[in-house]
């Protein structure tokens, strides 16, 4: 997933260590698979910001759907409260109590 790739992005220490390894002239084939992946990721300009943008792009639809569901639930609750005779009676009782206390 995109989260896994973002977590695997090279840190500054990784970049420094791998650049030192490349400059040493040692063969890249001696590196393990994870180090070779990080080495390839280092070649991509702005890889971290790009991956974060892709991650955001992939997450937005599900977050938007969640927001729509919450909004719909709120609208349903508002409609139920507006049409509830018990809620209206409760509000009337509150107003009556407030009017009584004000006199």
SEMIKOL-541696 format. One record per atom (N, C-alpha, C): residue number from 0; x, y, z; residue in three letters; atom name. Coordinates in pm, 1 decimal, m for minus. Layout:
REM SEMIKOL-541696
> n, east, north, up, res, atom
> NUM, X, Y, Z, Ala, CA .
...
//
This chain:
REM SEMIKOL-541696
> n, east, north, up, res, atom
> 0, 83.9, m118.2, 0.0, Unk, N .
> 0, 0.0, 0.0, 0.0, Unk, CA .
> 0, 88.0, 124.0, 0.0, Unk, C .
> 1, 22.6, 236.6, m19.3, Unk, N .
> 1, 97.1, 362.5, m24.9, Unk, CA .
> 1, 158.9, 396.5, 109.7, Unk, C .
> 2, 88.9, 361.6, 219.2, Unk, N .
> 2, 145.1, 387.2, 352.7, Unk, CA .
> 2, 277.5, 313.4, 369.1, Unk, C .
> 3, 284.1, 190.8, 321.7, Unk, N .
> 3, 406.3, 111.5, 334.7, Unk, CA .
> 3, 519.7, 174.0, 255.3, Unk, C .
> 4, 489.0, 224.3, 137.4, Unk, N .
> 4, 593.2, 287.1, 55.5, Unk, CA .
> 4, 642.3, 415.0, 121.2, Unk, C .
> 5, 551.8, 494.0, 176.0, Unk, N .
> 5, 592.0, 618.9, 242.7, Unk, CA .
> 5, 681.2, 588.0, 361.9, Unk, C .
> 6, 650.2, 481.1, 434.8, Unk, N .
> 6, 733.0, 444.1, 549.3, Unk, CA .
> 6, 871.1, 394.9, 506.4, Unk, C .
> 7, 883.3, 346.4, 383.7, Unk, N .
> 7, 1011.0, 294.3, 334.4, Unk, CA .
> 7, 1095.5, 399.8, 264.7, Unk, C .
> 8, 1046.4, 520.9, 257.6, Unk, N .
> 8, 1123.7, 625.7, 191.1, Unk, CA .
> 8, 1255.5, 645.8, 264.3, Unk, C .
> 9, 1360.8, 675.3, 188.7, Unk, N .
> 9, 1491.9, 690.0, 252.5, Unk, CA .
> 9, 1500.2, 812.0, 342.4, Unk, C .
> 10, 1558.0, 790.3, 459.9, Unk, N .
> 10, 1584.2, 901.2, 551.4, Unk, CA .
> 10, 1715.9, 966.4, 511.7, Unk, C .
> 11, 1747.8, 1077.0, 576.8, Unk, N .
> 11, 1874.0, 1146.3, 547.1, Unk, CA .
> 11, 1992.5, 1054.9, 577.7, Unk, C .
> 12, 1982.1, 976.1, 684.8, Unk, N .
> 12, 2090.4, 882.7, 718.4, Unk, CA .
> 12, 2104.4, 774.5, 611.9, Unk, C .
> 13, 1990.5, 725.4, 560.7, Unk, N .
> 13, 1994.8, 625.3, 454.3, Unk, CA .
> 13, 2062.8, 680.3, 330.1, Unk, C .
> 14, 2025.6, 801.3, 293.5, Unk, N .
> 14, 2083.4, 863.7, 174.6, Unk, CA .
> 14, 2233.8, 880.2, 191.8, Unk, C .
> 15, 2275.1, 927.0, 308.6, Unk, N .
> 15, 2417.7, 946.1, 334.0, Unk, CA .
> 15, 2492.9, 814.0, 326.8, Unk, C .
> 16, 2438.5, 711.2, 391.5, Unk, N .
> 16, 2505.0, 580.8, 393.3, Unk, CA .
> 16, 2512.1, 519.4, 254.3, Unk, C .
> 17, 2403.4, 527.6, 178.7, Unk, N .
> 17, 2404.2, 467.8, 45.2, Unk, CA .
> 17, 2490.6, 546.5, m52.3, Unk, C .
> 18, 2494.4, 678.1, m38.1, Unk, N .
> 18, 2584.9, 757.3, m122.7, Unk, CA .
> 18, 2730.4, 722.7, m92.5, Unk, C .
> 19, 2761.9, 703.9, 35.7, Unk, N .
> 19, 2898.9, 664.6, 72.2, Unk, CA .
> 19, 2930.5, 527.1, 15.3, Unk, C .
> 20, 2832.6, 437.0, 16.9, Unk, N .
> 20, 2853.7, 302.7, m37.7, Unk, CA .
> 20, 2878.1, 309.7, m188.3, Unk, C .
> 21, 2799.0, 391.2, m257.8, Unk, N .
> 21, 2817.7, 404.4, m403.1, Unk, CA .
> 21, 2954.6, 462.9, m435.9, Unk, C .
> 22, 2997.8, 562.5, m356.7, Unk, N .
> 22, 3127.3, 625.9, m382.8, Unk, CA .
> 22, 3243.5, 532.4, m351.9, Unk, C .
> 23, 3218.7, 435.2, m266.1, Unk, N .
> 23, 3326.8, 342.9, m231.2, Unk, CA .
> 23, 3360.9, 248.7, m346.4, Unk, C .
> 24, 3271.9, 240.8, m444.5, Unk, N .
> 24, 3298.5, 157.3, m560.1, Unk, CA .
> 24, 3258.4, 11.8, m541.9, Unk, C .
> 25, 3199.7, m21.5, m431.3, Unk, N .
> 25, 3156.0, m159.1, m408.3, Unk, CA .
> 25, 3037.5, m189.2, m499.9, Unk, C .
> 26, 3022.4, m315.7, m539.7, Unk, N .
> 26, 2911.5, m349.1, m630.6, Unk, CA .
> 26, 2774.9, m338.8, m560.5, Unk, C .
> 27, 2681.0, m285.8, m634.2, Unk, N .
> 27, 2545.7, m269.9, m580.7, Unk, CA .
> 27, 2480.0, m405.4, m561.0, Unk, C .
> 28, 2524.9, m504.2, m634.8, Unk, N .
> 28, 2465.8, m637.6, m622.5, Unk, CA .
> 28, 2491.9, m698.4, m484.4, Unk, C .
> 29, 2590.1, m645.5, m411.0, Unk, N .
> 29, 2616.5, m694.1, m275.3, Unk, CA .
> 29, 2512.6, m645.0, m174.3, Unk, C .
> 30, 2438.4, m541.6, m212.7, Unk, N .
> 30, 2335.5, m488.3, m122.9, Unk, CA .
> 30, 2215.8, m582.2, m119.9, Unk, C .
> 31, 2141.7, m576.7, m9.8, Unk, N .
> 31, 2018.7, m654.2, 0.1, Unk, CA .
> 31, 1907.6, m587.7, m80.0, Unk, C .
> 32, 1799.1, m659.1, m97.7, Unk, N .
> 32, 1686.6, m605.4, m174.6, Unk, CA .
> 32, 1632.1, m474.9, m116.5, Unk, C .
> 33, 1614.3, m464.7, 16.0, Unk, N .
> 33, 1562.5, m338.2, 69.5, Unk, CA .
> 33, 1653.5, m218.9, 39.5, Unk, C .
> 34, 1783.4, m240.4, 48.8, Unk, N .
> 34, 1877.4, m130.5, 21.9, Unk, CA .
> 34, 1872.5, m91.2, m125.2, Unk, C .
> 35, 1856.2, m190.0, m213.4, Unk, N .
> 35, 1847.6, m158.6, m356.8, Unk, CA .
> 35, 1718.0, m82.3, m388.2, Unk, C .
> 36, 1610.9, m116.4, m319.8, Unk, N .
> 36, 1485.9, m42.7, m340.1, Unk, CA .
> 36, 1503.5, 101.8, m295.4, Unk, C .
> 37, 1564.1, 121.1, m179.4, Unk, N .
> 37, 1588.3, 256.5, m129.6, Unk, CA .
> 37, 1680.2, 331.8, m224.9, Unk, C .
> 38, 1779.0, 263.7, m278.6, Unk, N .
> 38, 1870.5, 325.0, m374.7, Unk, CA .
> 38, 1794.9, 371.5, m498.9, Unk, C .
> 39, 1700.7, 291.1, m545.0, Unk, N .
> 39, 1619.5, 330.8, m660.7, Unk, CA .
> 39, 1527.9, 447.5, m625.7, Unk, C .
> 40, 1470.9, 444.7, m506.0, Unk, N .
> 40, 1384.2, 554.8, m463.9, Unk, CA .
> 40, 1461.8, 686.0, m454.7, Unk, C .
> 41, 1588.2, 677.8, m419.0, Unk, N .
> 41, 1672.0, 797.6, m408.9, Unk, CA .
> 41, 1689.6, 864.9, m544.8, Unk, C .
> 42, 1675.2, 789.6, m652.1, Unk, N .
> 42, 1694.9, 844.1, m786.9, Unk, CA .
> 42, 1577.6, 931.3, m832.6, Unk, C .
> 43, 1463.5, 917.0, m767.2, Unk, N .
> 43, 1343.6, 990.7, m807.6, Unk, CA .
> 43, 1345.5, 1128.2, m741.5, Unk, C .
> 44, 1342.5, 1235.6, m820.4, Unk, N .
> 44, 1342.2, 1369.6, m761.0, Unk, CA .
> 44, 1212.4, 1395.1, m683.7, Unk, C .
> 45, 1224.9, 1444.1, m562.4, Unk, N .
> 45, 1109.0, 1476.9, m480.2, Unk, CA .
> 45, 1020.8, 1357.8, m448.7, Unk, C .
> 46, 1080.7, 1242.6, m426.7, Unk, N .
> 46, 1003.9, 1119.3, m407.4, Unk, CA .
> 46, 912.4, 1128.2, m285.7, Unk, C .
> 47, 958.1, 1190.4, m178.9, Unk, N .
> 47, 875.4, 1196.3, m58.3, Unk, CA .
> 47, 749.3, 1279.1, m81.9, Unk, C .
> 48, 764.6, 1397.9, m138.7, Unk, N .
> 48, 647.4, 1481.8, m163.0, Unk, CA .
> 48, 555.2, 1417.5, m266.0, Unk, C .
> 49, 610.0, 1350.8, m364.4, Unk, N .
> 49, 527.6, 1282.5, m464.0, Unk, CA .
> 49, 446.3, 1170.4, m400.3, Unk, C .
> 50, 511.4, 1090.7, m317.2, Unk, N .
> 50, 440.7, 979.1, m254.4, Unk, CA .
> 50, 332.8, 1029.5, m158.1, Unk, C .
> 51, 361.7, 1137.0, m87.5, Unk, N .
> 51, 260.9, 1192.7, 2.3, Unk, CA .
> 51, 141.4, 1246.7, m76.7, Unk, C .
> 52, 167.7, 1304.5, m193.9, Unk, N .
> 52, 58.3, 1351.3, m280.1, Unk, CA .
> 52, m25.3, 1233.9, m329.3, Unk, C .
> 53, 40.4, 1126.4, m373.1, Unk, N .
> 53, m33.0, 1007.4, m417.8, Unk, CA .
> 53, m112.7, 947.1, m302.9, Unk, C .
> 54, m53.1, 943.7, m185.5, Unk, N .
> 54, m122.1, 891.0, m68.2, Unk, CA .
> 54, m247.1, 973.2, m40.2, Unk, C .
> 55, m233.6, 1104.3, m45.8, Unk, N .
> 55, m348.3, 1192.6, m25.1, Unk, CA .
> 55, m455.0, 1167.6, m131.7, Unk, C .
> 56, m410.2, 1153.3, m255.7, Unk, N .
> 56, m502.9, 1129.2, m367.1, Unk, CA .
> 56, m580.4, 999.1, m347.1, Unk, C .
> 57, m514.3, 896.9, m294.7, Unk, N .
> 57, m579.9, 767.4, m274.2, Unk, CA .
> 57, m671.4, 768.9, m152.3, Unk, C .
> 58, m640.8, 849.3, m53.6, Unk, N .
> 58, m720.0, 852.1, 69.1, Unk, CA .
> 58, m841.7, 943.5, 61.5, Unk, C .
> 59, m837.5, 1043.9, m23.6, Unk, N .
> 59, m944.9, 1142.8, m28.9, Unk, CA .
> 59, m1082.2, 1080.8, m58.0, Unk, C .
> 60, m1097.0, 992.0, m156.4, Unk, N .
> 60, m1231.5, 938.3, m181.5, Unk, CA .
> 60, m1294.4, 869.6, m59.9, Unk, C .
> 61, m1217.7, 791.7, 13.7, Unk, N .
> 61, m1276.0, 724.4, 130.8, Unk, CA .
> 61, m1307.9, 824.8, 241.8, Unk, C .
> 62, m1223.5, 923.8, 260.4, Unk, N .
> 62, m1251.9, 1026.2, 361.4, Unk, CA .
> 62, m1373.4, 1109.5, 321.7, Unk, C .
> 63, m1386.4, 1136.5, 193.5, Unk, N .
> 63, m1502.2, 1210.8, 144.9, Unk, CA .
> 63, m1629.6, 1129.8, 165.1, Unk, C .
> 64, m1622.6, 999.3, 140.6, Unk, N .
> 64, m1738.8, 913.1, 162.2, Unk, CA .
> 64, m1777.6, 910.5, 309.9, Unk, C .
> 65, m1679.7, 903.9, 398.7, Unk, N .
> 65, m1707.2, 907.3, 542.2, Unk, CA .
> 65, m1775.0, 1038.9, 581.4, Unk, C .
> 66, m1726.4, 1148.9, 525.7, Unk, N .
> 66, m1785.5, 1279.6, 555.7, Unk, CA .
> 66, m1929.7, 1285.2, 505.4, Unk, C .
> 67, m1955.4, 1228.2, 387.5, Unk, N .
> 67, m2092.1, 1225.6, 335.2, Unk, CA .
> 67, m2184.6, 1145.8, 425.8, Unk, C .
> 68, m2135.6, 1032.5, 475.9, Unk, N .
> 68, m2216.7, 949.5, 564.8, Unk, CA .
> 68, m2248.6, 1022.4, 695.5, Unk, C .
> 69, m2150.4, 1091.1, 750.6, Unk, N .
> 69, m2171.6, 1167.8, 873.9, Unk, CA .
> 69, m2271.0, 1281.0, 849.2, Unk, C .
> 70, m2254.6, 1349.2, 737.3, Unk, N .
> 70, m2345.4, 1458.7, 701.3, Unk, CA .
> 70, m2488.6, 1407.3, 685.7, Unk, C .
> 71, m2504.4, 1294.0, 617.0, Unk, N .
> 71, m2637.6, 1235.5, 598.3, Unk, CA .
> 71, m2698.5, 1195.3, 732.4, Unk, C .
> 72, m2618.1, 1139.7, 821.9, Unk, N .
> 72, m2668.5, 1102.2, 954.9, Unk, CA .
> 72, m2712.6, 1225.6, 1032.5, Unk, C .
> 73, m2637.9, 1333.8, 1020.9, Unk, N .
> 73, m2675.7, 1458.4, 1089.0, Unk, CA .
> 73, m2805.3, 1514.8, 1032.7, Unk, C .
> 74, m2819.7, 1511.8, 900.2, Unk, N .
> 74, m2943.0, 1560.5, 839.3, Unk, CA .
> 74, m3063.1, 1477.2, 884.0, Unk, C .
> 75, m3043.3, 1345.7, 893.6, Unk, N .
> 75, m3150.9, 1257.5, 937.3, Unk, CA .
> 75, m3188.9, 1288.8, 1082.6, Unk, C .
> 76, m3087.8, 1311.3, 1167.7, Unk, N .
> 76, m3114.9, 1343.7, 1307.9, Unk, CA .
> 76, m3189.4, 1476.7, 1320.2, Unk, C .
> 77, m3151.3, 1573.6, 1239.1, Unk, N .
> 77, m3219.1, 1704.1, 1242.1, Unk, CA .
> 77, m3364.7, 1688.3, 1199.4, Unk, C .
> 78, m3387.4, 1610.9, 1094.0, Unk, N .
> 78, m3525.2, 1590.3, 1046.3, Unk, CA .
> 78, m3609.1, 1519.3, 1152.0, Unk, C .
> 79, m3550.1, 1422.2, 1220.0, Unk, N .
> 79, m3623.1, 1351.2, 1325.1, Unk, CA .
> 79, m3655.2, 1442.7, 1442.0, Unk, C .
> 80, m3562.0, 1528.2, 1478.0, Unk, N .
> 80, m3587.6, 1620.3, 1589.1, Unk, CA .
> 80, m3696.0, 1720.5, 1552.3, Unk, C .
> 81, m3694.0, 1769.0, 1428.4, Unk, N .
> 81, m3794.3, 1867.1, 1385.8, Unk, CA .
> 81, m3934.3, 1807.1, 1383.1, Unk, C .
> 82, m3944.0, 1678.8, 1353.6, Unk, N .
> 82, m4076.3, 1616.8, 1341.8, Unk, CA .
> 82, m4120.1, 1545.4, 1470.1, Unk, C .
> 83, m4039.4, 1550.8, 1573.3, Unk, N .
> 83, m4070.6, 1478.6, 1696.5, Unk, CA .
> 83, m4163.9, 1559.4, 1786.6, Unk, C .
> 84, m4282.2, 1504.9, 1814.1, Unk, N .
> 84, m4372.3, 1575.3, 1907.1, Unk, CA .
> 84, m4315.1, 1578.2, 2048.9, Unk, C .
> 85, m4244.8, 1473.5, 2088.2, Unk, N .
> 85, m4187.4, 1470.4, 2223.8, Unk, CA .
> 85, m4080.8, 1579.1, 2240.3, Unk, C .
> 86, m4000.2, 1601.5, 2135.9, Unk, N .
> 86, m3897.3, 1704.9, 2143.5, Unk, CA .
> 86, m3961.7, 1843.1, 2152.1, Unk, C .
> 87, m4068.1, 1864.4, 2074.3, Unk, N .
> 87, m4138.4, 1992.7, 2079.9, Unk, CA .
> 87, m4198.2, 2015.0, 2218.4, Unk, C .
> 88, m4253.0, 1911.3, 2275.9, Unk, N .
> 88, m4309.3, 1921.0, 2411.0, Unk, CA .
> 88, m4200.5, 1954.1, 2513.0, Unk, C .
> 89, m4085.4, 1892.8, 2496.3, Unk, N .
> 89, m3971.6, 1919.2, 2585.5, Unk, CA .
> 89, m3927.4, 2064.6, 2573.2, Unk, C .
> 90, m3920.0, 2115.9, 2450.7, Unk, N .
> 90, m3881.1, 2255.8, 2431.2, Unk, CA .
> 90, m3984.0, 2350.9, 2492.7, Unk, C .
> 91, m4110.3, 2317.3, 2476.5, Unk, N .
> 91, m4214.7, 2400.6, 2537.4, Unk, CA .
> 91, m4201.3, 2402.2, 2689.5, Unk, C .
> 92, m4171.5, 2285.7, 2746.6, Unk, N .
> 92, m4153.0, 2277.9, 2891.7, Unk, CA .
> 92, m4034.3, 2362.1, 2934.9, Unk, C .
> 93, m3927.7, 2362.6, 2857.6, Unk, N .
> 93, m3809.6, 2443.8, 2890.3, Unk, CA .
> 93, m3842.2, 2592.3, 2884.1, Unk, C .
> 94, m3915.3, 2632.3, 2780.9, Unk, N .
> 94, m3954.3, 2773.2, 2768.5, Unk, CA .
> 94, m4044.9, 2812.6, 2883.9, Unk, C .
> 95, m4143.2, 2727.7, 2917.5, Unk, N .
> 95, m4232.7, 2756.6, 3029.8, Unk, CA .
> 95, m4155.0, 2769.3, 3161.2, Unk, C .
> 96, m4058.8, 2680.1, 3181.8, Unk, N .
> 96, m3977.4, 2686.3, 3303.8, Unk, CA .
> 96, m3895.4, 2814.1, 3307.0, Unk, C .
> 97, m3839.8, 2851.9, 3192.9, Unk, N .
> 97, m3763.2, 2976.3, 3185.6, Unk, CA .
> 97, m3849.0, 3097.7, 3211.4, Unk, C .
> 98, m3969.4, 3098.0, 3154.0, Unk, N .
> 98, m4062.7, 3210.7, 3176.5, Unk, CA .
> 98, m4102.9, 3217.3, 3324.5, Unk, C .
> 99, m4125.5, 3102.3, 3386.0, Unk, N .
> 99, m4161.4, 3099.6, 3528.3, Unk, CA .
> 99, m4049.6, 3155.9, 3613.9, Unk, C .
> 100, m3926.7, 3118.5, 3583.5, Unk, N .
> 100, m3812.4, 3165.9, 3663.0, Unk, CA .
> 100, m3786.2, 3315.3, 3641.4, Unk, C .
> 101, m3821.9, 3367.6, 3527.0, Unk, N .
> 101, m3800.1, 3510.6, 3498.9, Unk, CA .
> 101, m3900.2, 3599.2, 3570.0, Unk, C .
> 102, m4013.7, 3545.0, 3615.6, Unk, N .
> 102, m4115.8, 3628.1, 3680.9, Unk, CA .
> 102, m4100.2, 3626.1, 3826.2, Unk, C .
//
